[in-house]
């Protein structure tokens, strides 16, 4: 009897050891930096694999880490676990590369839609905070970083030493809730003419006037503008009105667009005086598309796309160049390095842009307007040359080149105002100025 019991116990122990050994053999470690990170959504830039969002080594509170992912709040990544993951571990914190600013962020984990862990509010200089959670039975895990309640400026955040302990899975899929297939929701425009765009336009006396009468419908199309004041003329084939007005006043103009299918008419008002930017400008900006990779060639291609796609006929009028047309203070990219200014203090574009007047002329010939970017501070938000101390020369340069619009970003200017803390500089809206014609304010992320 004792022999039978002993034998049964031995068999049970053997099976238990075998199961444990098998489970150990099946166990795999999958690192966050090995996953497909193209599905990360974040407030600025692209996720860095074993690098910060600015491409530097991952460093939190003076400690450097070899593995991890650098991001920028607000960010999210959904990982499909399908019940194959036992646990998740990571260290979280704000990267040291934003020293001198006041970022704040909070790291969170959501398992199948339920919050299971939070780092609490983290600020610059805080030691990396450990995270260890059990994920038995979890189908989907979302890694989230919020802005910490003070906006997301300079929230360069790191998930370091981040790994999943799995039950045999040697890889995990990520998921994006954002549709990746291109789609168009706008109904197809009629073949008959329909005049689009602004119904009123403001300009200062003596400033260059450019307004494109935009219309949908099949081409060719003939444009007319009855009642144009002296100094302005319209191109009947393109609808482009150009010239200058010397006298202040309000002028009513009767616009028409005619093709083989019919004719469209609209009343148009020109206000010449101090009231400008009477309608919001509508167009394309380079930042969220190209960021620090922008170039003159890419801007030209974007302008061509507005024309080729027909967006120009719906009233899209601007192509705006954001940051990184200037030379940078410390970039390792040779195309961003060079003299900031010439001997007289006039700003020098980087080699990606070169002849800025040629670029503006190219866009204008398409019937579009073109905008530029700068900061009243010594540096732009991206670390390129700003306008501080050279405001007059820069205004002269933009006018000489023929740019219509200026996005003036507050970054770094707060640091030069007596009594204004530098961390508040990033909370103030930027001012945009259009070659003497339009002024607009807009926030900067």
HULIN-V196834 format. One record per residue. N is the residue number from 1. PHI is phi in degrees with one decimal (999 if undefined). PSI is psi in radians with two decimals (none if undefined). BURIAL is b if it has 24 or more other ideal C-beta (glycine too) atoms within 12 Angstrom, else e. Layout:
n->N phi->PHI psi->PSI burial->BURIAL
n->N phi->PHI psi->PSI burial->BURIAL
This chain:
n->1 phi->999 psi->-0.78 burial->e
n->2 phi->-63.7 psi->-0.60 burial->e
n->3 phi->-66.4 psi->-0.69 burial->e
n->4 phi->-65.5 psi->-0.77 burial->e
n->5 phi->-62.5 psi->-0.79 burial->e
n->6 phi->-60.3 psi->-0.76 burial->e
n->7 phi->-63.7 psi->-0.72 burial->e
n->8 phi->-62.9 psi->-0.76 burial->e
n->9 phi->-62.6 psi->-0.74 burial->e
n->10 phi->-63.2 psi->-0.72 burial->e
n->11 phi->-64.3 psi->-0.75 burial->e
n->12 phi->-62.5 psi->-0.74 burial->e
n->13 phi->-64.4 psi->-0.72 burial->e
n->14 phi->-60.6 psi->-0.78 burial->e
n->15 phi->-65.5 psi->-0.69 burial->e
n->16 phi->-64.0 psi->-0.76 burial->e
n->17 phi->-63.9 psi->-0.70 burial->e
n->18 phi->-63.9 psi->-0.74 burial->e
n->19 phi->-65.0 psi->-0.75 burial->e
n->20 phi->-64.5 psi->-0.72 burial->e
n->21 phi->-66.0 psi->-0.71 burial->e
n->22 phi->-64.0 psi->-0.72 burial->e
n->23 phi->-64.1 psi->-0.66 burial->e
n->24 phi->-66.9 psi->-0.68 burial->e
n->25 phi->-67.1 psi->-0.60 burial->e
n->26 phi->-76.6 psi->-0.43 burial->e
n->27 phi->-58.8 psi->2.38 burial->e
n->28 phi->-134.1 psi->2.66 burial->e
n->29 phi->-110.1 psi->2.16 burial->b
n->30 phi->-116.6 psi->2.18 burial->b
n->31 phi->-91.6 psi->2.58 burial->b
n->32 phi->-58.5 psi->-0.66 burial->b
n->33 phi->-70.8 psi->-0.13 burial->b
n->34 phi->-90.6 psi->-0.18 burial->b
n->35 phi->-81.7 psi->2.91 burial->b
n->36 phi->-74.8 psi->1.89 burial->e
n->37 phi->-95.7 psi->0.12 burial->b
n->38 phi->-68.1 psi->-0.28 burial->e
n->39 phi->-91.2 psi->0.09 burial->b
n->40 phi->-72.6 psi->2.32 burial->b
n->41 phi->-106.9 psi->2.35 burial->b
n->42 phi->-152.8 psi->2.83 burial->b
n->43 phi->-73.7 psi->-0.30 burial->b
n->44 phi->-159.8 psi->2.48 burial->b
n->45 phi->66.9 psi->-2.81 burial->b
n->46 phi->-123.3 psi->2.65 burial->b
n->47 phi->-61.6 psi->2.42 burial->b
n->48 phi->-96.4 psi->2.23 burial->b
n->49 phi->-88.0 psi->1.96 burial->b
n->50 phi->58.0 psi->0.42 burial->b
n->51 phi->-144.9 psi->2.80 burial->b
n->52 phi->-72.1 psi->3.06 burial->b
n->53 phi->-64.9 psi->-0.40 burial->b
n->54 phi->-96.7 psi->0.19 burial->b
n->55 phi->83.0 psi->0.28 burial->e
n->56 phi->-101.4 psi->3.01 burial->e
n->57 phi->-64.1 psi->2.52 burial->e
n->58 phi->-71.9 psi->2.06 burial->b
n->59 phi->-138.8 psi->2.18 burial->b
n->60 phi->-126.0 psi->2.14 burial->b
n->61 phi->50.6 psi->0.75 burial->b
n->62 phi->83.7 psi->-0.08 burial->e
n->63 phi->-105.0 psi->2.32 burial->e
n->64 phi->-98.3 psi->2.47 burial->e
n->65 phi->-123.9 psi->2.47 burial->b
n->66 phi->-82.8 psi->-0.59 burial->e
n->67 phi->-120.5 psi->2.56 burial->b
n->68 phi->151.8 psi->-3.01 burial->b
n->69 phi->-133.8 psi->2.21 burial->b
n->70 phi->-93.9 psi->2.36 burial->b
n->71 phi->-140.8 psi->-2.94 burial->b
n->72 phi->-146.7 psi->2.26 burial->b
n->73 phi->-70.0 psi->2.69 burial->b
n->74 phi->-82.0 psi->2.34 burial->b
n->75 phi->-134.9 psi->2.77 burial->b
n->76 phi->-153.6 psi->2.45 burial->b
n->77 phi->-142.1 psi->2.21 burial->b
n->78 phi->-103.1 psi->2.19 burial->b
n->79 phi->-113.8 psi->2.23 burial->b
n->80 phi->-86.8 psi->1.96 burial->b
n->81 phi->-93.6 psi->-0.59 burial->b
n->82 phi->54.1 psi->0.58 burial->e
n->83 phi->72.6 psi->0.18 burial->e
n->84 phi->-94.8 psi->0.00 burial->b
n->85 phi->-113.1 psi->2.32 burial->b
n->86 phi->-85.6 psi->-0.74 burial->b
n->87 phi->-155.8 psi->2.86 burial->b
n->88 phi->-133.1 psi->2.41 burial->b
n->89 phi->-141.6 psi->2.61 burial->b
n->90 phi->-165.2 psi->2.91 burial->b
n->91 phi->-120.4 psi->2.43 burial->b
n->92 phi->-127.0 psi->2.61 burial->b
n->93 phi->176.6 psi->3.09 burial->b
n->94 phi->-96.7 psi->2.32 burial->b
n->95 phi->-70.2 psi->2.52 burial->b
n->96 phi->-66.8 psi->-0.23 burial->b
n->97 phi->-66.8 psi->-0.22 burial->b
n->98 phi->-100.2 psi->0.45 burial->b
n->99 phi->-55.6 psi->2.38 burial->e
n->100 phi->98.4 psi->-0.07 burial->e
n->101 phi->-116.8 psi->-3.09 burial->b
n->102 phi->-127.3 psi->1.08 burial->b
n->103 phi->-76.7 psi->2.73 burial->b
n->104 phi->-150.2 psi->2.46 burial->b
n->105 phi->-154.1 psi->2.87 burial->b
n->106 phi->-136.3 psi->2.24 burial->b
n->107 phi->-92.9 psi->2.43 burial->b
n->108 phi->-141.2 psi->2.65 burial->b
n->109 phi->-123.1 psi->2.38 burial->b
n->110 phi->-124.1 psi->2.10 burial->b
n->111 phi->-103.7 psi->1.99 burial->b
n->112 phi->51.3 psi->0.71 burial->e
n->113 phi->88.2 psi->-0.09 burial->e
n->114 phi->-108.6 psi->2.27 burial->e
n->115 phi->-67.5 psi->2.20 burial->e
n->116 phi->-117.4 psi->-0.21 burial->b
n->117 phi->-161.1 psi->2.55 burial->b
n->118 phi->-143.0 psi->2.55 burial->e
n->119 phi->-80.0 psi->-0.29 burial->b
n->120 phi->77.0 psi->3.05 burial->e
n->121 phi->-66.4 psi->2.22 burial->b
n->122 phi->-118.8 psi->2.45 burial->b
n->123 phi->-123.4 psi->2.96 burial->b
n->124 phi->-59.0 psi->2.36 burial->b
n->125 phi->93.9 psi->-0.23 burial->e
n->126 phi->-68.4 psi->2.44 burial->b
n->127 phi->-63.5 psi->2.63 burial->e
n->128 phi->-56.6 psi->2.36 burial->b
n->129 phi->-100.2 psi->2.24 burial->b
n->130 phi->-76.6 psi->2.58 burial->e
n->131 phi->-133.4 psi->2.21 burial->b
n->132 phi->-140.5 psi->2.02 burial->e
n->133 phi->-133.6 psi->2.60 burial->b
n->134 phi->-86.7 psi->2.36 burial->e
n->135 phi->-122.3 psi->0.43 burial->b
n->136 phi->-55.3 psi->2.18 burial->e
n->137 phi->79.7 psi->-0.04 burial->e
n->138 phi->-76.1 psi->2.34 burial->b
n->139 phi->-92.3 psi->-0.60 burial->e
n->140 phi->-144.2 psi->2.31 burial->b
n->141 phi->-121.6 psi->2.28 burial->b
n->142 phi->-114.1 psi->2.22 burial->b
n->143 phi->-97.5 psi->2.07 burial->b
n->144 phi->-124.5 psi->2.50 burial->b
n->145 phi->-129.1 psi->2.11 burial->b
n->146 phi->-94.4 psi->3.03 burial->b
n->147 phi->-85.6 psi->0.01 burial->b
n->148 phi->78.0 psi->0.10 burial->b
n->149 phi->91.4 psi->-0.05 burial->e
n->150 phi->-122.8 psi->0.49 burial->e
n->151 phi->85.5 psi->2.90 burial->b
n->152 phi->-105.7 psi->0.31 burial->b
n->153 phi->-63.7 psi->2.22 burial->b
n->154 phi->62.2 psi->0.40 burial->b
n->155 phi->-81.3 psi->1.24 burial->b
n->156 phi->-86.0 psi->1.87 burial->b
n->157 phi->-113.3 psi->2.65 burial->b
n->158 phi->-129.3 psi->2.34 burial->b
n->159 phi->-104.0 psi->1.92 burial->b
n->160 phi->-116.6 psi->2.71 burial->b
n->161 phi->47.7 psi->0.75 burial->b
n->162 phi->-96.1 psi->2.15 burial->b
n->163 phi->-147.8 psi->2.74 burial->b
n->164 phi->-114.0 psi->2.28 burial->b
n->165 phi->-97.0 psi->2.02 burial->b
n->166 phi->-108.6 psi->2.96 burial->b
n->167 phi->-102.0 psi->1.22 burial->b
n->168 phi->97.3 psi->-0.33 burial->e
n->169 phi->-75.3 psi->2.22 burial->b
n->170 phi->-100.3 psi->0.08 burial->e
n->171 phi->-156.5 psi->2.77 burial->e
n->172 phi->-134.5 psi->2.57 burial->b
n->173 phi->-93.6 psi->2.56 burial->b
n->174 phi->-106.5 psi->2.87 burial->b
n->175 phi->-139.4 psi->2.48 burial->b
n->176 phi->-118.0 psi->2.19 burial->e
n->177 phi->-76.0 psi->-0.14 burial->e
n->178 phi->-85.6 psi->2.25 burial->e
n->179 phi->-58.2 psi->2.35 burial->e
n->180 phi->-100.2 psi->-0.29 burial->e
n->181 phi->-82.9 psi->2.36 burial->e
n->182 phi->-65.2 psi->2.50 burial->e
n->183 phi->-149.7 psi->2.69 burial->e
n->184 phi->-125.1 psi->2.15 burial->e
n->185 phi->-97.1 psi->-0.33 burial->e
n->186 phi->-69.9 psi->2.26 burial->e
n->187 phi->-61.6 psi->2.60 burial->e
n->188 phi->-63.6 psi->2.37 burial->e
n->189 phi->-69.5 psi->2.63 burial->b
n->190 phi->-70.1 psi->2.71 burial->e
n->191 phi->-69.5 psi->-0.40 burial->e
n->192 phi->-73.3 psi->2.63 burial->e
n->193 phi->-65.9 psi->2.50 burial->b
n->194 phi->-144.3 psi->2.05 burial->b
n->195 phi->-76.9 psi->2.29 burial->b
n->196 phi->-118.2 psi->-2.96 burial->b
n->197 phi->80.8 psi->-2.97 burial->b
n->198 phi->-71.7 psi->2.59 burial->b
n->199 phi->-99.6 psi->-0.09 burial->e
n->200 phi->-144.4 psi->2.56 burial->b
n->201 phi->-141.6 psi->2.29 burial->b
n->202 phi->-105.5 psi->2.48 burial->b
n->203 phi->-151.6 psi->2.62 burial->b
n->204 phi->-88.2 psi->2.61 burial->b
n->205 phi->-58.2 psi->2.29 burial->e
n->206 phi->87.2 psi->-0.17 burial->e
n->207 phi->-82.2 psi->2.62 burial->b
n->208 phi->-59.4 psi->2.36 burial->b
n->209 phi->-107.5 psi->2.21 burial->b
n->210 phi->-143.6 psi->2.07 burial->b
n->211 phi->-142.1 psi->2.21 burial->b
n->212 phi->-98.8 psi->2.11 burial->b
n->213 phi->-75.1 psi->1.88 burial->b
n->214 phi->-97.7 psi->2.50 burial->b
n->215 phi->-155.6 psi->2.46 burial->b
n->216 phi->-89.1 psi->2.85 burial->b
n->217 phi->125.0 psi->2.83 burial->b
n->218 phi->-69.9 psi->2.65 burial->e
n->219 phi->-102.1 psi->2.76 burial->e
n->220 phi->-72.5 psi->2.76 burial->e
n->221 phi->-137.7 psi->2.47 burial->b
n->222 phi->-108.7 psi->2.30 burial->b
n->223 phi->-112.5 psi->2.45 burial->b
n->224 phi->-134.3 psi->2.73 burial->b
n->225 phi->-143.4 psi->1.68 burial->b
n->226 phi->-85.0 psi->2.34 burial->e
n->227 phi->93.4 psi->0.24 burial->e
n->228 phi->-61.7 psi->2.32 burial->b
n->229 phi->-69.3 psi->2.82 burial->b
n->230 phi->-58.4 psi->2.35 burial->e
n->231 phi->106.1 psi->-0.20 burial->e
n->232 phi->-117.8 psi->2.61 burial->b
n->233 phi->-145.3 psi->2.71 burial->e
n->234 phi->-117.7 psi->2.46 burial->b
n->235 phi->-86.4 psi->2.02 burial->e
n->236 phi->-67.4 psi->-0.37 burial->e
n->237 phi->-86.1 psi->-0.61 burial->e
n->238 phi->-106.3 psi->-0.39 burial->b
n->239 phi->83.5 psi->0.16 burial->b
n->240 phi->-83.0 psi->2.16 burial->b
n->241 phi->-103.2 psi->2.18 burial->b
n->242 phi->-134.9 psi->2.98 burial->b
n->243 phi->133.0 psi->-2.73 burial->b
n->244 phi->-144.1 psi->2.57 burial->e
n->245 phi->-110.8 psi->2.26 burial->b
n->246 phi->-95.1 psi->-0.42 burial->e
n->247 phi->-106.3 psi->2.30 burial->e
n->248 phi->-69.5 psi->2.62 burial->e
n->249 phi->156.0 psi->3.04 burial->e
n->250 phi->-114.1 psi->2.28 burial->e
n->251 phi->-124.4 psi->2.29 burial->b
n->252 phi->-98.8 psi->2.26 burial->e
n->253 phi->-125.8 psi->2.43 burial->b
n->254 phi->-100.0 psi->1.94 burial->e
n->255 phi->-93.4 psi->2.59 burial->b
n->256 phi->-145.1 psi->2.59 burial->b
n->257 phi->-134.1 psi->2.16 burial->b
n->258 phi->-130.2 psi->2.35 burial->b
n->259 phi->-134.3 psi->-2.92 burial->b
n->260 phi->-69.0 psi->-0.23 burial->e
n->261 phi->-99.7 psi->-0.21 burial->e
n->262 phi->156.9 psi->-2.87 burial->e
n->263 phi->-138.9 psi->2.51 burial->e
n->264 phi->-122.2 psi->2.50 burial->b
n->265 phi->-130.5 psi->2.66 burial->e
n->266 phi->-157.4 psi->2.51 burial->b
n->267 phi->-83.7 psi->2.36 burial->e
n->268 phi->-128.8 psi->2.35 burial->b
n->269 phi->-115.3 psi->2.24 burial->b
n->270 phi->-108.1 psi->2.14 burial->b
n->271 phi->-110.8 psi->1.93 burial->b
n->272 phi->-103.8 psi->2.00 burial->b
n->273 phi->169.0 psi->-2.61 burial->e
n->274 phi->-88.9 psi->-0.28 burial->e
n->275 phi->-84.8 psi->2.02 burial->e
n->276 phi->-130.9 psi->3.07 burial->b
n->277 phi->51.0 psi->1.00 burial->b
n->278 phi->-79.3 psi->-0.24 burial->b
n->279 phi->-136.6 psi->2.65 burial->e
n->280 phi->-64.2 psi->2.36 burial->e
n->281 phi->-69.0 psi->2.46 burial->b
n->282 phi->-120.0 psi->2.21 burial->b
n->283 phi->-177.0 psi->-2.70 burial->b
n->284 phi->-120.9 psi->2.46 burial->b
n->285 phi->-122.3 psi->2.47 burial->b
n->286 phi->-75.5 psi->-0.32 burial->b
n->287 phi->-61.9 psi->-1.00 burial->b
n->288 phi->-70.3 psi->-0.16 burial->e
n->289 phi->-96.4 psi->-0.89 burial->e
n->290 phi->-116.2 psi->-0.38 burial->b
n->291 phi->49.2 psi->-2.19 burial->b
n->292 phi->-79.0 psi->0.07 burial->b
n->293 phi->-99.8 psi->0.19 burial->b
n->294 phi->-67.2 psi->2.63 burial->b
n->295 phi->-151.1 psi->2.91 burial->b
n->296 phi->-61.5 psi->-0.68 burial->b
n->297 phi->-62.7 psi->-0.72 burial->e
n->298 phi->-68.0 psi->-0.63 burial->b
n->299 phi->-65.9 psi->-0.73 burial->b
n->300 phi->-62.0 psi->-0.73 burial->b
n->301 phi->-65.4 psi->-0.63 burial->b
n->302 phi->-66.5 psi->-0.71 burial->b
n->303 phi->-63.3 psi->-0.76 burial->b
n->304 phi->-61.6 psi->-0.63 burial->e
n->305 phi->-66.6 psi->-0.66 burial->e
n->306 phi->-62.0 psi->-0.62 burial->b
n->307 phi->-77.0 psi->-0.88 burial->b
n->308 phi->-62.7 psi->-0.65 burial->e
n->309 phi->-75.0 psi->-0.28 burial->e
n->310 phi->89.1 psi->0.02 burial->e
n->311 phi->-61.2 psi->-0.55 burial->b
n->312 phi->-59.8 psi->-0.56 burial->b
n->313 phi->-74.0 psi->-0.26 burial->b
n->314 phi->-96.0 psi->0.07 burial->b
n->315 phi->106.2 psi->0.12 burial->b
n->316 phi->-74.1 psi->2.13 burial->b
n->317 phi->-120.6 psi->-0.33 burial->b
n->318 phi->-114.4 psi->2.52 burial->b
n->319 phi->-122.7 psi->1.96 burial->b
n->320 phi->-110.3 psi->2.25 burial->b
n->321 phi->-89.9 psi->2.09 burial->b
n->322 phi->-89.4 psi->-2.74 burial->b
n->323 phi->-60.0 psi->2.80 burial->b
n->324 phi->84.0 psi->0.40 burial->b
n->325 phi->-89.2 psi->-0.27 burial->b
n->326 phi->-90.4 psi->3.03 burial->b
n->327 phi->-81.6 psi->2.63 burial->b
n->328 phi->-101.8 psi->2.68 burial->b
n->329 phi->-74.6 psi->-0.56 burial->e
n->330 phi->-147.5 psi->0.35 burial->e
n->331 phi->-67.6 psi->2.56 burial->b
n->332 phi->-85.6 psi->-0.13 burial->e
n->333 phi->-78.8 psi->2.06 burial->e
n->334 phi->-62.9 psi->-0.43 burial->e
n->335 phi->-74.6 psi->-0.16 burial->b
n->336 phi->-109.8 psi->0.10 burial->b
n->337 phi->-109.9 psi->2.40 burial->e
n->338 phi->164.7 psi->-3.13 burial->b
n->339 phi->-64.0 psi->2.39 burial->e
n->340 phi->-72.6 psi->-0.69 burial->b
n->341 phi->-144.9 psi->2.78 burial->e
n->342 phi->-84.8 psi->-3.04 burial->e
n->343 phi->-63.6 psi->-0.43 burial->e
n->344 phi->-94.9 psi->0.04 burial->e
n->345 phi->92.9 psi->0.10 burial->e
n->346 phi->-82.0 psi->2.35 burial->b
n->347 phi->-66.3 psi->2.54 burial->b
n->348 phi->-113.1 psi->2.10 burial->b
n->349 phi->-66.0 psi->2.72 burial->b
n->350 phi->-74.2 psi->3.00 burial->b
n->351 phi->-69.3 psi->-0.27 burial->e
n->352 phi->-68.4 psi->-0.39 burial->b
n->353 phi->-110.8 psi->-0.85 burial->b
n->354 phi->62.6 psi->-1.93 burial->e
n->355 phi->-78.9 psi->1.72 burial->e
n->356 phi->-72.4 psi->-0.58 burial->b
n->357 phi->-64.6 psi->-0.68 burial->e
n->358 phi->-61.6 psi->-0.69 burial->e
n->359 phi->-64.9 psi->-0.80 burial->b
n->360 phi->-63.1 psi->-0.71 burial->b
n->361 phi->-62.9 psi->-0.70 burial->e
n->362 phi->-60.4 psi->-0.81 burial->b
n->363 phi->-68.2 psi->-0.72 burial->b
n->364 phi->-61.9 psi->-0.65 burial->b
n->365 phi->-65.2 psi->-0.39 burial->e
n->366 phi->-80.7 psi->-0.11 burial->b
n->367 phi->92.6 psi->0.08 burial->b
n->368 phi->-101.6 psi->2.92 burial->b
n->369 phi->-106.4 psi->2.87 burial->b
n->370 phi->-134.0 psi->2.44 burial->b
n->371 phi->-118.6 psi->2.85 burial->b
n->372 phi->-133.7 psi->3.08 burial->b
n->373 phi->-135.1 psi->2.50 burial->b
n->374 phi->-162.9 psi->-3.03 burial->b
n->375 phi->-138.6 psi->2.54 burial->b
n->376 phi->-72.6 psi->-0.18 burial->b
n->377 phi->-84.9 psi->3.11 burial->b
n->378 phi->-69.2 psi->-0.43 burial->b
n->379 phi->-132.6 psi->2.62 burial->b
n->380 phi->-78.4 psi->3.10 burial->b
n->381 phi->-61.0 psi->-0.55 burial->b
n->382 phi->-90.8 psi->0.00 burial->b
n->383 phi->93.0 psi->0.29 burial->b
n->384 phi->-92.7 psi->3.02 burial->b
n->385 phi->-63.4 psi->2.21 burial->b
n->386 phi->-97.3 psi->-2.97 burial->b
n->387 phi->-101.7 psi->-0.03 burial->b
n->388 phi->-57.1 psi->2.15 burial->b
n->389 phi->86.0 psi->-0.15 burial->e
n->390 phi->-130.4 psi->0.50 burial->b
n->391 phi->-59.3 psi->-0.76 burial->b
n->392 phi->-65.1 psi->-0.82 burial->e
n->393 phi->-61.6 psi->-0.70 burial->b
n->394 phi->-67.7 psi->-0.72 burial->b
n->395 phi->-60.9 psi->-0.70 burial->b
n->396 phi->-64.7 psi->-0.69 burial->e
n->397 phi->-64.8 psi->-0.82 burial->b
n->398 phi->-61.2 psi->-0.69 burial->b
n->399 phi->-68.0 psi->-0.74 burial->b
n->400 phi->-63.4 psi->-0.68 burial->e
n->401 phi->-72.4 psi->-0.43 burial->b
n->402 phi->95.7 psi->0.38 burial->b
n->403 phi->-77.5 psi->2.53 burial->b
n->404 phi->-97.0 psi->-0.34 burial->b
n->405 phi->-147.1 psi->2.49 burial->b
n->406 phi->-130.9 psi->2.13 burial->b
n->407 phi->-89.5 psi->1.99 burial->b
n->408 phi->-105.1 psi->1.86 burial->b
n->409 phi->-97.7 psi->2.32 burial->b
n->410 phi->-70.7 psi->-0.26 burial->b
n->411 phi->-47.5 psi->2.30 burial->b
n->412 phi->77.9 psi->-0.25 burial->b
n->413 phi->-72.7 psi->-0.55 burial->b
n->414 phi->-58.8 psi->-0.50 burial->b
n->415 phi->-71.7 psi->-0.28 burial->b
n->416 phi->-103.5 psi->-0.03 burial->e
n->417 phi->-92.5 psi->2.15 burial->e
n->418 phi->-59.7 psi->2.16 burial->e
n->419 phi->88.6 psi->-0.07 burial->e
n->420 phi->-101.9 psi->1.97 burial->e
n->421 phi->-56.5 psi->2.46 burial->e
n->422 phi->-61.0 psi->-0.54 burial->b
n->423 phi->-71.2 psi->-0.29 burial->b
n->424 phi->-82.5 psi->-0.22 burial->e
n->425 phi->-62.2 psi->-0.51 burial->b
n->426 phi->-86.9 psi->-0.03 burial->b
n->427 phi->-98.4 psi->-0.11 burial->b
n->428 phi->-94.0 psi->2.44 burial->b
n->429 phi->-64.4 psi->2.62 burial->e
n->430 phi->-82.8 psi->2.76 burial->b
n->431 phi->-113.2 psi->2.29 burial->b
n->432 phi->-111.0 psi->2.31 burial->b
n->433 phi->-125.8 psi->2.25 burial->b
n->434 phi->-108.2 psi->1.73 burial->b
n->435 phi->23.8 psi->0.71 burial->b
n->436 phi->88.0 psi->-0.04 burial->b
n->437 phi->-111.5 psi->-0.69 burial->b
n->438 phi->-137.5 psi->2.51 burial->b
n->439 phi->-127.6 psi->2.38 burial->b
n->440 phi->-145.0 psi->2.67 burial->b
n->441 phi->-117.3 psi->2.49 burial->e
n->442 phi->-154.4 psi->2.56 burial->b
n->443 phi->-75.6 psi->2.71 burial->e
n->444 phi->-119.3 psi->2.29 burial->b
n->445 phi->-102.2 psi->none burial->b
